[in-house]
């Protein structure tokens, strides 16, 4: 019912960012998609060090990549994500997983979206380095990932209203994820200011928005704004700040379509 409500609010597709080490349930996603009529893109991969199953430590990046490719084909997955790190510096296993995911993209063509630790940056000790997102991109590109189908995530959670890091990422051709909108880890007003600076720099076609929707508090039945809150809550904030309708449509409709679109390989 919540997904049907999101469709009524204008959402045309949902990308699920879970995978087995996050207890993702493909059968549940299939049921929700079937009963609601909403297309759902299921993802593959591994989340971060604390979630990894034991076999990650014993396998090579190539072996993990082969596993990811096999699962993607067998399960008809549409992306690899969210691929993350839990601290300011990638662990050896996390570096291996990022490398494996990039290798799997080379073999499948599937897009990749990442998780950055910025969302807890103010509470972390030591603090999260500002260039953590750039380090993720370095690692993915070194293993052959296509930046045109990579989204670096949680960039909205940096105290960076000049959009310095987002602009550096966009200059290298990736999508930039402002994907914690409406969630007050960083005030939405700050996110709006950073987005305006990013748009002013000419990178509207590389901005992705999402609420990172993941808890029952946000459901409409519980008094929340619902799954569509990126469009119904944050979109109007951008319009009020001066973003025009055409640009907002580019960000909410055209950009995710281009990010997800790929020619399957193999």
C-alpha positions in Angstrom: 0.0 0.0 0.0 2.8 2.4 0.8 4.4 1.7 -2.6 1.0 2.3 -4.4 0.9 5.6 -2.5 4.4 6.4 -3.8 3.2 5.7 -7.4 0.2 8.1 -6.8 2.7 10.7 -5.7 4.6 10.4 -9.0 7.3 7.8 -8.4 7.9 5.7 -11.4 10.5 3.3 -10.1 12.2 2.3 -6.8 15.8 1.2 -6.5 16.4 -1.0 -3.5 19.8 -0.7 -2.0 19.9 -3.9 -0.1 21.7 -7.2 -0.7 22.2 -10.5 1.2 24.5 -9.1 3.9 21.8 -6.5 4.7 19.1 -9.2 4.9 17.5 -8.2 1.5 14.6 -10.5 0.6 14.2 -10.9 -3.2 10.9 -12.7 -2.7 9.5 -9.7 -0.8 10.6 -7.2 -3.4 9.0 -9.4 -6.1 5.7 -9.5 -4.1 5.7 -5.7 -3.6 6.5 -5.0 -7.2 3.8 -7.4 -8.4 1.1 -6.3 -6.0 1.8 -2.6 -6.4 2.6 -2.4 -10.0 5.8 -0.5 -9.2 9.0 -1.5 -11.0 11.7 -2.2 -8.4 15.4 -2.5 -9.2 17.1 -5.0 -7.0 20.8 -4.7 -6.2 23.8 -6.9 -5.4 27.1 -6.6 -3.6 28.3 -6.2 -0.1 27.6 -3.3 2.3 30.6 -2.6 4.6 33.1 -4.4 6.8 30.8 -5.1 9.8 28.3 -6.8 7.5 30.6 -9.0 5.5 30.2 -12.7 5.6 33.4 -14.7 6.5 34.1 -15.8 3.0 34.9 -12.2 1.9 38.2 -12.4 3.9 39.2 -15.7 2.2 38.4 -14.9 -1.4 40.3 -12.8 -4.0 38.7 -9.8 -5.7 38.4 -11.8 -8.9 36.6 -14.6 -7.1 34.2 -12.2 -5.4 33.6 -10.5 -8.8 32.8 -13.8 -10.4 30.3 -14.5 -7.6 28.7 -11.1 -8.1 28.4 -11.6 -11.8 26.8 -15.0 -11.3 24.3 -13.6 -8.8 23.4 -10.7 -11.0 22.5 -12.9 -13.9 20.7 -15.5 -11.9 18.7 -13.0 -9.9 18.1 -10.4 -12.7 19.7 -7.6 -10.6 19.8 -4.1 -11.9 22.7 -2.5 -9.9 25.5 -3.0 -7.5 24.9 -1.1 -4.3 25.0 0.2 -1.8 28.7 -0.5 -1.6 30.2 1.1 1.4 32.8 1.7 4.1 32.2 2.1 7.8 35.1 4.4 8.8 37.1 7.2 7.3 39.6 4.8 5.7 38.7 1.8 3.7 39.7 -1.5 5.3 41.6 -4.1 3.3 38.5 -6.1 2.8 36.5 -3.1 1.8 39.1 -2.2 -0.8 38.9 -5.7 -2.1 35.1 -5.5 -2.3 35.2 -2.1 -4.2 37.7 -3.7 -6.6 35.5 -6.7 -7.1 32.4 -4.6 -7.7 34.2 -2.6 -10.3 35.4 -5.8 -12.0 31.9 -7.1 -11.9 30.6 -4.0 -13.6 33.1 -4.5 -16.4 31.6 -7.9 -17.0 27.9 -7.0 -16.6 27.6 -3.3 -17.4 25.5 -2.8 -14.2 25.6 0.6 -12.5 27.3 1.0 -9.1 26.2 3.3 -6.2 28.2 3.7 -3.0 27.8 4.5 0.7 30.2 7.1 2.2 30.7 7.4 6.0 29.9 11.1 5.8 26.5 10.7 7.4 28.1 10.4 10.8 31.0 12.7 10.1 30.4 15.0 13.0 30.3 12.2 15.6 33.2 10.2 14.2 36.6 10.2 16.0 38.8 10.6 14.1 36.8 12.8 11.7 35.9 11.4 8.3 38.3 12.8 5.7 36.7 15.2 3.3 38.1 13.3 0.3 36.6 9.9 1.3 34.4 10.0 -1.8 37.3 10.8 -4.1 39.2 7.8 -2.6 36.2 5.5 -3.4 36.2 6.8 -7.0 39.9 6.3 -7.3 39.6 2.7 -6.3 36.6 1.9 -8.6 38.3 3.6 -11.6 41.6 1.8 -11.0 39.7 -1.5 -11.4 38.0 -0.5 -14.6 34.6 0.9 -13.5 32.8 3.2 -16.0 32.3 6.6 -14.2 29.2 7.2 -16.3 27.5 4.4 -14.4 28.8 5.2 -11.0 27.1 7.2 -8.3 29.1 8.2 -5.3 26.7 8.3 -2.3 25.9 10.4 0.8 27.9 13.4 -0.5 25.1 15.6 0.9 26.2 14.9 4.4 29.5 16.9 4.1 29.6 20.4 5.7 30.5 21.8 2.3 28.0 24.5 1.1 30.5 25.5 -1.7 30.0 22.0 -3.2 33.8 21.6 -3.5 33.8 17.8 -3.3 30.6 17.3 -5.4 32.1 19.4 -8.1 35.4 17.4 -8.1 33.4 14.2 -8.4 31.2 15.5 -11.2 34.3 16.8 -13.1 35.4 13.2 -13.3 32.1 12.1 -14.9 30.3 10.3 -12.0 26.8 10.9 -10.6 26.8 12.6 -7.2 24.4 11.3 -4.7 22.5 13.7 -2.5 20.7 10.7 -1.1 19.8 11.5 2.5 17.4 14.3 1.7 14.6 14.9 4.3 16.7 13.1 6.9 18.1 15.6 9.4 21.7 14.3 9.8 22.5 17.5 7.9 19.8 20.2 7.7 17.9 20.2 4.4 18.6 23.9 4.1 22.3 23.2 4.0 21.7 20.5 1.3 19.7 23.0 -0.7 22.5 25.5 -0.5 25.1 22.9 -1.6 22.9 21.8 -4.5 22.4 25.4 -5.7 26.2 25.8 -5.8 26.5 22.5 -7.6 23.9 23.4 -10.2 25.4 26.9 -10.7 28.7 25.1 -11.6 26.8 23.4 -14.5 26.4 19.8 -13.2 22.7 19.4 -13.1 22.9 16.3 -15.3 25.0 14.5 -12.7 22.9 15.0 -9.6 20.9 12.2 -8.1 18.5 12.6 -5.2 17.1 10.0 -2.8 15.9 9.9 0.8 17.7 6.7 1.6 14.3 5.5 2.9 14.8 2.7 5.3 12.7 3.0 8.5 9.0 2.5 9.4 8.9 6.0 10.9 8.7 7.5 7.4 5.7 5.4 6.3 2.4 7.3 5.7 0.6 4.9 8.0 2.8 6.1 10.8 2.3 9.7 10.0 5.5 10.1 7.9 5.7 11.6 4.4 6.0 8.2 2.6 8.4 6.6 0.2 8.0 9.4 -2.3 9.4 12.1 0.1 12.3 13.0 -2.2 9.8 14.2 -4.7 7.0 15.4 -2.4 9.0 17.1 0.3 12.5 17.9 -1.0 11.5 18.7 -4.6 9.3 21.6 -3.5 12.2 22.9 -1.3 14.4 23.2 -4.4 11.6 24.9 -6.4 11.2 27.4 -3.6 14.9 28.1 -3.6 14.8 29.0 -7.3 15.4 25.7 -9.2 13.2 25.7 -12.2 10.7 22.9 -13.1 12.8 21.7 -16.1 15.9 21.3 -14.0 14.0 19.5 -11.3 12.6 17.1 -13.8 16.1 16.5 -15.2 17.3 15.5 -11.7 14.3 13.4 -10.6 13.5 11.7 -13.9 16.2 11.9 -16.6 19.3 11.4 -14.4 18.2 8.2 -12.6 17.1 6.9 -16.0 20.5 7.5 -17.5 22.3 6.1 -14.4 20.4 2.9 -14.5 20.3 2.3 -18.2 22.9 -0.1 -19.5 23.6 -2.6 -22.2 23.9 -6.1 -20.5 27.3 -7.8 -21.2 28.0 -11.4 -21.4 
